[in-house]
Amino acid sequence: MGPSTERIIKEILDTGSSRSYERLLVGGNLSGQPLMENVRRNIILSANLDKDLEEASRMLGEKKSAIIRNALVYYFDYLDLSIAKERAAKYEAGVHKGLTAEEVKKALDL
């Protein structure tokens, strides 16, 4: 098990982050085989960002694509948290009410 996998597993255990678990799935299992299908994307970076990416890749000994993938996972974690905080604030302020279990079942046709 490589240091990246160990770090992700520790993060999952410490934080319970589902995105960290997804990162492990996308990055590969303990034998290094990907568990999810990967897709190729072309991106355009500023020269400064590309330089930072090159340096991080060299320093960490990780592929640039892995660094970008991990950065996106962390960013989506941040978005999830921001949305949850906004919804909680609206609920606490009385702007939105919670749904009962029956309302959820009806909305999902369960």
N, C-alpha and C positions, 0 to 999 in steps of 0.2 A: 504494500500500500504506500503510495507516494505521499509526500508532504502536503500537497494540495488536497488530496482526498481526506487525509487525516484532519486537516484544518476545517474542511467542510463538515465532516462528521462531528467534530467538536462543536462547531457553530450550531449545527442542528440540535445537538443535545443541550447546549447552553441556552439557545434562544427559541427553539421550537419552530424556526422559520421554515415555512413550506417552500419558499423560493430557494433556500439553501439545499433542500432535498432535491428540488428540480435541477439545480445546478449540478448536483452529483449525478443525476440521471442523464442529463444532457452531456456532461463531461465524460461519463463512462462509469462502468462498474469497477469493482475492485480488481478485475483482471484486465482493465483498460478497454473493454469493448463498450461502445456507445449503447445505451439502453433506449434512446429516443432517436428518431430520424433527424439528421442534421440537414439544413438547407444552406445554400451558398447565397450570400448577399454582397453586393458591391457598395462600398460607402466612400464618401469623400470627407477627408479630414483637413483641417488647417495644417500648415507646415509645423506650427508649434505643437499642436496636439499629436501629430505623427512623430515628432521628435521625442515627446514625452512617452509615447507608446513604445517606441524603439528602445528607449532607455529602461523602461520598466520591464520589458521583455528580456532584455539582457541581464538586468540585475536579479530578476526573479527566476530566470531560466524557464520561463513559460512562453508558449506561443502567443503571438499577438491576438489571434482569434480567441484564445481562451481568456485573455485579459479583457477584451471587448465584451465577450459573453458574460463574464463575471460582473463587469461594470453595469451591463444592462439589467442583470438580475438584481443587483443592489438598487439600481434606480427604480425598478418596478416595485421592490420592497418599500422604498421611500414613498412612491405614489400610493401604494395600498395603505400605508400608515397615514398619510395626509388625508386621504379620502375618509378613512375610518374616523379620524379626529374631527373632521368637518361634520360628518354625519352625527357623531356623538354630541358635538356642540349644539347642533340644530335640535336634536332630541331633548337635550337638557334644557334648552331655551324654550321648548314647547312648540317649535316651528314644525317639527315632524313628530308624529306619534309612532310608536312601535306597532308591529303587526302581531296579531294573535296567531297561534298555531293554525287555527281554522282558516284565517285569511291567507296565510302562506300556502296551505294545502289547496285552497280554491284558486289562488293565482297561478299555481303550478299544475293545476288539473290533476291533483293526487287524490 
